[in-house]
Amino acid sequence: MGKIAFVTDSTAYLTEELKNHPDVYTLPLSIIIDGESYADGVDLSVDELYTRIRKEKEVPKTSQPAIGRFAELYEKLKEDYDAAISIHISDKLSGTMASAKQGSDLVDHFPVEVVDSKCMSYAITHLINESIKLSEEGKDVSDIAAHVRDEAGRTANYILLGSLDQFYKGGRMSGAQYLIGSVLKIKPVITITPEGEFNLFERVRSEKKAVNRLVELLTTYHEEHPVRSVQIMHGNVPEKAAMLEEKVKEKIPGVDVLIGEISSTIAVHAGEGTLALLWQRG
């Protein structure tokens, strides 16, 4: 089987266990503010990002890690590992996948399986956990990669944006959708399709109704396919995340709920106040 390294990017939500895992490595995306580049989670914390967004006139931009950064990391991993599985944000949302693939092509005699998560945030976390579990069971790198590629795109995710303005200026929403949402004060529910693209799922009149709609979607799915665990990701609104958790547990007693914060890279586009509900489809 050999020893396997697990590589991801900073759009993934890393639990404390994964942060401390000796075989998990993260390459940060870059956030560009006023012409200066900051490494996500390294040079710029989420709190600092929100402060800068409130002060700056222009919405920050994001950029994938350079090809050379991936090549450098894979070359280093070759010293201690026999192979790597590199799992990243959907290639429909970022150029990170392309950088990872091209970086792996520059490293000789070190197999790297680059996997498109077809999503971001906890969906990547789930695939990393699956990969580690299969590795511990003795599966080889190609079998693990095949399994997680099959799992990719199966995470249900519904997102209430914290900032329509940032989502629009980041090129993630059409002008017509933005105009309708901003003029009518509509709260759009966004999802990421199984193919890895953003999609406007539904328009809801208020945040309260939108949150209730998220719980309704989960409950409806749970009635046919029992859900054991859900994840709530938020953009600097822990109190709203806690309220959503309470509503979820009222409908599905005993369900395991994980609450986490979105990364700075995601916050650039989704905005402060973002709330998302995720679960893994069977």
Secondary structure, DSSP 8 states (H G I E B T S, - for coil): ---EEEEEETTB---HHHHT-TTEEEE--EEEETTEEEEBTTTB-HHHHHHHHHH-SS--EEE---HHHHHHHHHHHTTT-SEEEEEES-TTT-SHHHHHHHHHHTSTT--EEEEE-SS-BHHHHHHHHHHHHHHHTT--HHHHHHHHHHHTT-EEEEEE-S-HHHHHHTTSS-HHHHHHHHHHT-EEEEEE-TTS-EEEEEEESSHHHHHHHHHHHHHHHHHHS---EEEEEESS-HHHHHHHHHHHHHHSTT-EEEEEE--HHHHHHH-TT-EEEEEE--
